[in-house]
Amino acid sequence: MQIEILHSIFELEKTDRDQFTCSDNPFTRVSFLESLEQTKCCSINTGWKPFHILFKDDHQQAIGLMPCYIKQHSWGEFVFDWAWAQAYKEHGLDYYPKLLTAIPFTPVPGPRIITRPGYDSEAMLSFWLSQLPTYADRFNFSSWHLLFPENQLKITSSDLLARIDCQYHWFNHDYQSFDDILSHFASRKRKNIKKERASLIHKNIRVIRHTASQITPPMLEAFFRFYCNTYLIRGHQPHLNLAFFKSILCSMPDNIMLALAYQDEEIIAGSWFFFDTQTLYGRYWGCEQDVPGLHFECCYYQGMEFCVEKNLKIFNPGTQGEHKISRGFEPVSTQSFHWIKHQGFKQAIANYLNHERPEIQHYMTQVTSKLPFKKD
């Protein structure tokens, strides 16, 4: 096996691009990665410099692609290592640049190596680990981080430090309607959600779900304005631009759903989703005005109804947010793996993770007891 570095996803040969497959996870599509680069959302200027690992067999045939980025900061990753970077700085060491294997701005578990049919991604990962120290020395990487790989991935290498975190996912137990979902809730929780939804009707607010072919330019522009507001009110710049949304509407039309909230025919909020054959992914949200309950309606209840309608089994609404628990989203463990070049800091970070892990496991046990379902 051999490795070639691609400094842009567009360096991938078209014949290889067409051959690469993975699960139907939309974020491991080459077209998704292309949209990020084509629209400059991922570039040296945004601190996401492409450094993709292309695996080749002994006959120089491309057999796997691992999306990687050279990072000069830790924004847009959702596995927080700011304290590690600060500790390096306090000791006169450089934490950046670091190398990251992840889907930019997308804390969604999934495959992290896109392969040709019949090839083993875990064998490619093992080969990469054997070559990693050489690349770290050549390019001065302090570390390599593998974020949100699918939970079925088992890594036992002593070279990697394992970290866990918690997300909240909703599971479709063959529900027939939203009322069917609520019938499994305890009475008080069920009444709260019904009251929440009714309050929007009383304000003459209705939410309509649109698939990609139904999304008009004015709809997209309104949603993008809301999406930007979500970042600007917190003093941050949005990760994605309008060109990105236009690009994926063209390249991934069968994987997109947009829930828009209307009040007196005016669009006042929206939530952007991706989906595949099994899972719905809530990704981006924004609003024109802060209306109580509107976020929950657009981002959660509409997604749950869509899963019932399309018979999708899992709804991943995005990272963080304890308010999801009372709405039936269950705690789910996610994982990441970290290779640290500096042996002293490797041990210090390992100690930190050994303390962090039982705290997260204890937290997940606690919040499980707060789920809204009826007690057997």
C-alpha positions in Angstrom: 0.0 0.0 0.0 1.1 3.6 -0.7 0.0 7.1 0.2 -0.4 10.2 -1.9 -1.3 13.6 -0.6 -4.0 15.6 -2.3 -4.0 19.3 -1.6 -7.4 19.6 -3.1 -10.3 17.2 -3.6 -10.3 18.3 -7.2 -6.9 16.5 -7.7 -8.8 13.2 -7.4 -9.2 11.6 -10.8 -12.7 11.5 -12.1 -12.5 7.7 -12.6 -11.5 7.3 -9.0 -14.2 9.7 -7.8 -16.9 7.7 -9.5 -15.6 4.5 -8.0 -15.4 5.5 -4.4 -18.3 4.5 -2.3 -19.1 4.4 1.4 -22.3 4.2 3.3 -24.9 6.5 1.9 -23.9 9.1 4.6 -24.2 12.4 2.7 -21.2 13.9 4.3 -18.8 11.3 3.0 -19.8 12.0 -0.5 -17.0 13.5 -2.7 -19.6 16.0 -3.9 -20.0 17.4 -0.3 -16.3 17.8 0.1 -16.1 19.4 -3.4 -18.7 22.0 -2.4 -16.7 23.0 0.7 -13.6 23.6 -1.3 -15.2 25.1 -4.5 -16.9 27.8 -2.4 -13.8 28.5 -0.3 -15.4 27.4 2.9 -12.4 25.1 3.3 -9.2 26.8 2.3 -5.9 28.0 3.8 -7.7 31.4 4.4 -10.3 29.8 6.6 -7.8 27.6 8.5 -9.0 24.4 6.8 -6.2 23.6 4.4 -6.9 20.4 2.5 -4.4 17.6 3.0 -6.4 14.5 1.9 -4.8 11.1 2.2 -5.2 9.0 -1.0 -4.5 5.3 -0.5 -3.1 3.3 -3.4 -2.5 -0.4 -3.9 0.7 -1.8 -5.3 -0.6 -1.3 -8.8 -1.1 2.4 -8.2 -4.9 2.1 -8.2 -6.6 4.5 -5.8 -8.5 2.4 -3.3 -9.4 4.8 -0.5 -9.6 8.5 0.4 -9.4 9.9 4.0 -10.5 13.6 4.1 -7.8 15.5 6.1 -7.1 19.2 6.9 -4.2 21.1 8.2 -5.6 23.3 11.0 -4.2 26.5 12.5 -7.1 26.7 15.0 -9.8 24.5 16.5 -13.0 26.3 15.2 -15.7 24.2 13.6 -14.6 20.8 15.0 -16.9 20.2 18.0 -14.3 18.1 19.9 -12.9 20.7 22.1 -9.1 20.8 22.6 -8.6 24.5 23.3 -7.2 23.7 26.8 -4.6 21.4 25.1 -3.5 24.2 22.8 -3.3 26.6 25.7 -1.1 24.2 27.7 1.3 23.9 24.7 1.5 27.7 24.5 2.2 28.0 28.2 5.1 25.6 27.8 6.5 27.5 24.8 5.4 24.8 22.3 3.3 25.0 19.1 0.1 23.1 19.1 -0.7 24.3 15.6 -0.4 23.2 12.8 -2.2 20.0 13.6 -3.7 17.5 11.2 -7.4 16.6 11.4 -9.4 13.8 9.8 -13.0 15.0 10.0 -15.9 16.4 8.0 -15.6 20.2 8.4 -18.3 21.8 10.6 -20.1 18.5 10.8 -20.1 16.7 14.1 -21.9 13.6 12.7 -20.5 10.1 13.3 -19.8 8.2 10.1 -17.1 6.6 8.0 -13.9 8.5 7.7 -12.3 6.7 4.8 -14.2 6.5 1.5 -13.3 3.3 -0.2 -13.7 1.4 -3.4 -16.0 -1.6 -3.1 -14.4 -4.6 -1.6 -11.6 -2.8 0.2 -11.0 -2.7 4.0 -10.9 0.8 5.5 -9.5 -0.4 8.8 -6.4 -1.9 7.0 -5.9 1.5 5.4 -6.2 3.2 8.8 -3.6 0.8 10.2 -1.2 1.6 7.4 -1.7 5.3 7.9 -0.8 5.0 11.6 2.5 3.3 10.6 3.3 6.2 8.3 2.0 9.0 10.6 5.2 9.8 12.5 7.1 10.4 9.2 4.4 12.8 7.9 4.3 14.6 11.3 8.0 15.2 11.2 8.0 16.3 7.6 5.1 18.8 8.0 5.7 19.7 11.6 2.3 18.5 12.9 2.0 18.4 16.7 -0.8 15.9 16.5 -3.4 14.0 14.4 -7.1 13.8 15.4 -9.8 11.5 14.1 -13.1 13.0 14.9 -16.6 11.4 14.9 -15.7 8.0 13.3 -18.6 5.6 13.2 -19.0 3.9 16.6 -18.5 0.5 15.1 -14.8 1.4 14.5 -12.6 -0.3 17.1 -9.1 1.0 17.5 -6.7 -0.7 20.0 -3.5 1.0 19.0 -1.5 2.3 22.0 -0.4 5.2 19.8 -3.9 6.7 19.9 -5.8 8.2 22.8 -9.5 7.6 22.8 -12.0 10.2 23.9 -15.8 10.0 24.3 -18.5 12.6 24.3 -22.3 12.7 24.3 -24.9 13.6 21.7 -28.7 13.2 21.7 -30.4 11.1 19.0 -34.0 10.3 18.4 -35.0 6.8 17.4 -38.1 5.9 15.3 -39.8 2.8 16.8 -42.1 2.4 13.8 -44.2 5.3 14.8 -47.3 6.1 12.7 -47.7 9.8 13.5 -46.6 12.5 15.9 -49.5 11.7 18.2 -48.2 8.1 18.2 -44.8 9.4 19.3 -46.4 11.5 22.1 -48.5 8.6 23.3 -45.3 7.0 24.7 -44.5 10.2 26.7 -45.5 10.7 30.4 -48.6 12.8 30.7 -46.9 16.1 31.8 -44.3 15.9 29.1 -46.9 15.2 26.4 -49.0 18.1 27.5 -46.0 20.5 27.4 -45.2 19.6 23.8 -48.8 19.9 22.7 -49.0 23.3 24.4 -45.7 24.4 22.8 -46.9 23.5 19.3 -50.4 25.0 19.8 -48.8 28.3 20.9 -47.3 28.7 17.4 -50.7 28.1 15.7 -52.2 30.8 17.9 -49.6 33.2 16.5 -50.6 32.2 13.0 -47.2 30.4 12.4 -47.1 27.3 10.3 -44.1 25.3 9.2 -43.8 23.7 5.8 -41.2 21.1 4.8 -39.6 21.6 1.4 -37.4 19.1 -0.5 -34.6 20.5 -2.7 -36.7 20.8 -5.9 -39.2 23.0 -4.1 -36.6 25.4 -2.7 -36.7 28.7 -4.6 -34.0 31.3 -4.7 -36.0 33.6 -2.3 -36.4 30.7 0.1 -32.7 30.0 0.1 -31.7 33.6 0.5 -34.1 34.0 3.4 -32.8 30.9 5.1 -29.2 32.0 4.6 -30.0 35.3 6.2 -31.4 33.5 9.3 -28.4 31.1 9.3 -26.0 34.0 9.4 -27.9 35.6 12.3 -27.3 32.6 14.4 -23.6 33.3 14.3 -23.6 37.1 14.2 -25.6 37.5 17.4 -22.8 35.6 19.1 -20.1 37.6 17.6 -18.9 34.9 15.1 -18.7 34.7 11.4 -20.7 31.9 9.8 -18.7 28.9 8.6 -20.6 28.5 5.3 -21.5 30.9 2.6 -24.5 31.2 0.2 -22.5 29.7 -2.6 -22.1 26.5 -0.6 -25.8 26.1 -0.1 -26.4 26.7 -3.8 -23.8 24.2 -4.7 -25.2 21.3 -2.6 -28.7 22.0 -3.8 -27.4 21.2 -7.2 -25.1 18.3 -6.3 -27.1 16.6 -3.6 -30.8 17.3 -4.3 -32.0 13.9 -3.0 -30.5 14.4 0.4 -31.9 17.8 1.5 -34.9 19.0 3.3 -35.6 22.6 4.5 -38.3 23.4 7.1 -39.5 27.0 6.8 -41.7 28.8 9.3 -44.2 31.2 7.8 -46.2 33.9 9.7 -48.8 35.7 7.6 -47.0 34.3 4.4 -43.7 35.8 5.5 -40.8 33.4 6.1 -39.5 34.1 9.7 -37.3 31.0 10.4 -35.8 27.9 8.9 -34.0 24.7 9.6 -31.8 22.8 7.1 -31.6 19.0 7.1 -29.7 16.3 5.2 -31.0 12.7 5.1 -30.0 9.3 3.7 -31.9 6.0 3.6 -31.7 5.5 7.4 -30.9 8.8 9.1 -32.0 12.4 9.2 -29.4 15.0 10.2 -30.4 18.4 11.5 -27.6 20.8 10.6 -28.3 24.5 10.3 -30.9 26.8 11.9 -31.8 30.5 12.1 -34.6 32.9 12.6 -35.8 36.5 12.1 -37.4 36.9 15.5 -37.2 35.0 18.8 -40.5 33.3 19.1 -40.9 30.8 22.1 -41.1 27.2 20.8 -40.2 28.1 17.2 -36.7 26.5 17.4 -38.1 23.3 18.8 -40.8 23.1 16.1 -38.4 23.7 13.2 -35.4 21.8 14.4 -37.0 18.8 16.3 -40.7 18.2 15.8 -40.6 18.7 12.0 -37.6 16.4 11.9 -39.5 13.7 13.9 -42.5 14.0 11.6 -40.3 13.7 8.5 -38.7 10.5 9.9 -42.1 9.0 10.4 -43.2 10.1 6.9 -40.0 8.7 5.2 -39.5 5.7 7.6 -36.1 6.9 8.7 -34.8 5.1 11.8 -32.6 7.7 13.4 -32.7 11.5 13.8 -29.4 13.2 14.7 -30.3 16.8 15.4 -26.7 18.1 15.9 -24.4 18.3 18.9 -25.0 19.6 22.4 -28.4 20.7 23.9 -29.8 19.1 27.1 -33.2 20.5 26.1 -33.5 17.7 23.6 -33.9 15.1 26.4 -37.4 16.2 27.4 -38.4 15.9 23.7 -37.4 12.3 23.5 -33.8 12.5 22.3 -31.7 9.8 24.0 -28.0 10.2 25.0 -25.6 8.5 22.6 -21.9 8.1 23.0 -19.6 9.5 20.3 -15.8 9.0 20.0 -12.6 10.5 18.7 -9.0 9.4 18.6 -5.9 11.5 19.1 -2.2 10.9 18.2 0.1 13.2 20.2 3.7 13.6 19.0 5.1 15.0 22.2 5.4 12.1 24.7 5.1 14.3 27.8 1.9 15.9 26.6 0.6 12.6 25.4 0.8 11.3 28.9 -0.7 14.5 30.3 -3.6 14.3 27.9 -4.1 10.6 28.6 -4.4 11.4 32.3 -7.0 14.1 31.5 -9.1 11.8 29.3 -8.9 9.1 32.0 -10.6 11.6 34.4 -13.0 12.9 31.8 -14.4 9.5 30.6 -16.1 8.3 33.8 -17.6 11.8 34.3 -19.2 11.7 30.8 -20.4 8.1 31.4 -22.0 9.1 34.7 -23.6 12.1 33.1 -25.2 9.9 30.4 -26.6 7.6 33.1 -28.1 10.6 34.9 -29.8 12.2 31.8 -31.1 8.8 30.7 -33.2 8.8 33.9 -34.8 12.2 32.7 -36.2 10.9 29.4 -39.9 11.8 29.0 -41.1 8.3 28.3 -43.7 6.5 30.4 -42.2 4.2 33.0 -42.8 0.5 32.5 
